[in-house]
Amino acid sequence: MADTTLRDRVENLVAWMAVPPVAGLLGAVALARSARPIHTVGQLYRGALSVTGESATGIPLFDHSGSHEVVCRVSQAIAVRSPRKQVWGLAIRVPGAGRRGGPADLFVVTADPASSGPGAIRRRATVWDGPSTSLIRSGTDAGAALLGFFPSAPGVGELRVLHTGSAVPVGRLEIDLASTVPGDVRFEPGRHDLVGMRAPTWLTILRSNAYAASRLAGRGATG
């Protein structure tokens, strides 16, 4: 237990140390691109998540059948200027699935579901052209897992909890691409975590600050 605690403290310290260079890098990208450097250009949509509740994942949202109205944001995950392919992000806000009855924000990017980490990222013409996953495994009662979205058509696909060597279908996501949401919704990793999926503390620290730095760096930029 002591070793785990020490490892966590070291990882948290490294994450905090990484904040200034991450903020500087994102600021430089924003200036060069005249746009927010991560999740640069995006659109909000209304959608529905239907859960069968047939799988025992230890994640309450997925272990109880029901239909949930959600807000989704499809965005360019990284500010890469390419006429053909981008790294796409999909954020899903599920009311009531977070801590203390608050919302949960789910995040995936276009990636190879057979891998994890930054090396899994894939550039695609649209977010609907292949799977998207979280990049770092989170803890669940059934072991470390990724969250995956597997589209079958534009705006429609299956959510799966991905363990090593297995993929558990947990719900069907349907995004109404004709129903856009005006304004902006601030998706917040760390603050709106999904109950039952425990991201590493170092990732929560680094990701939260990277998002905040990106918003500040891109403030006033076009795109």
Buried (B, 14 or more C-beta within 10 A) or exposed (E): EEEEEEEEEEBBEEBEEBBEEBBEBBBEBBEEBEBBBBBBEBEBBBBBBEBEBEBEBBBBBBBEEEEBEBBBBBBBBBBBEEEEBBBBBBBBBBEEBBEEEBBBBBBBBBBEBEBBEEEBBBBBEEBBBBBBBBBBBBBBEBEBBBBBBBBEEEBBBBBBBBBEEEBBBBBBBBBEBEEEBEEEBEBBBBBBBBBBBBBBBBBBBBBBBBBBBBBBBBEEBEE
